[in-house]
Amino acid sequence: METVAGVIPLLVYEDIEAAHDFLVKAFGFQPGGVERDPGGKVVHAEIRWASSVIWLHRVTEEHDLASPRSAAPATGGLVVHVDDVDAHFARARAAGAAIDSEPQDQPYGQREYGASDPEGHRWWFAMPITDMAGQRHTTRRASDSSC
């Protein structure tokens, strides 16, 4: 594995290989590789988006990790910025993604839709929107001082 800087999201799946393939096909992530133990069992995989990486981890009792498929309702999800939300939505729907909400302009300056992967992880895909004056809105960053 290569070294990456920053925060690396880790998502837990019962079937890592199927999740990897779905995320690549439905949501357009780049494949990052699938690792197997000596017995051939998939134990880790990665997907990539631009310079970001997401690790796909196995369900493990020793780490107290479970897939949302077998756990309580999701407590979070991932937001991924894309160039064209409507085209991305059409791709995801055609690939069989469970759509939670269709593309909509939001009052906080982005157009987004929501989807769930086959094991119940929540995903939102978004892009900044432009107002009538041609001003591009952006979402607030964690470094903004106002609340």
N, C-alpha and C positions, 0 to 999 in steps of 0.2 A: 504494500500500500504506500502511496505517496503521502507526504506530509501536507496538511492543509491548515490554514490559520483560521482563527475565529471559533464560532460555536458550531458544533455538528449535531443536528437533530438525530435522534435515534428512535426508530419506530419498531415495535415488536409485532412479529407475525408468526402464526402457526405454520404457514407454508411460505417460506421466504422466497423460494424460486418463483412460485406463481405470482406473488406480490410484485417481485422485481419485473417480471414480464408484463404484468398488467400496467404498472406505473409507466413503463417505457411505451407501451402501445397506446394506452388511453390518454395519458397526460403529457406525453412527449418528453419525458426525462431521458437523458442519455444513460445507457447501461454503464455501470461501474465495476461489474464483475461479481461473480458468485463464488464463494469459497466453501470447500467441502472438507470434512474431517477424513482421516485415513480410511474409514469405512464407507465413504461416499455420501454421507449425510450432509446436507447444506446447513452451515452454521453461521454464515454471514454473507451479506451482499451489500452493494452500494449502488446508488443512483446519483446522477449529477444534473445540476441546473446551472448553467453559466459557470461561475467559479465556486459554486456551493456543492457540498456533498451531503447526502443523507444516508445514514447507516440503517440497514434492515437487520434486526437482531432476532434471534430465536427465543421462543418461550422458554424460560428457565425458572425452576423453583428456587435454586440457590441464589438467584439475584432478585427473586420475587417479581418477575416480569411476566405479564400476560398480554395477549392480544385483546383489543376491544371486543372481539367476537365473543369472548368468554367472560368479559368483565362488565362492570356497571357502565352506565352511559358515559360517553366521551367527555373528558374535562378540558379538552383543548384540540387544537388542530394546527395546520400549517397554511400560511398565506404565501402564494407564489405569484410574483408579478410576471405577466406575459405581454407580448406585443399586441395581440388582438384577442380579446376575451371572447367575442362571439365565434370566431373561428376555432378557438381552443375548446369552447363549449360544444360545438358541433362534432369535433373530433372525439371528445370524451363520451358524449352521448352515443355516437356511432359505435364506439368500442365497448359499450355496455356499462359504463360507469353509472352508479346510482346517483341521480341528480337530486340534491337537496333544495336548491333554489336556482332559478333560471337567471341569466344575465340581467342586471338592473343597475341603473345609475344610483349611487348612494349619496346622501347629503354631505358626507365627509370627503367627497372629491374623487371617488373612484367608481369604476364600473366593475362589477364582480358577479360571480356565480359560485355556488357551493356544490360539492360532490363528496361522496364517500367511496372508499375503495372496498373491495370485497370482504375485508376483515373489520371494517367499521371505522377506520381512521378518517377524520374529517379534513377536507381540503377546500380552500377557497382560492380561486384564481382571479386576479384583478389587474386593472390597468388604470392609470390616471385618466381623468376625463377633462375635456376642454369646455369652457363656458362660451356663451354667445359672443363675448368680446375676444375670443381666441386665446384666453388665458388658460394655461395648463394648471390644473389643480394637482397638489401632491398631498400624500398622507403625512401626518405629523410623525416626526422621528423621535426616538427615545431621548435624544439630546436636546429637544425643544424644552425651554424653561417654563413655558406657560402650560396650564392644565385646562 
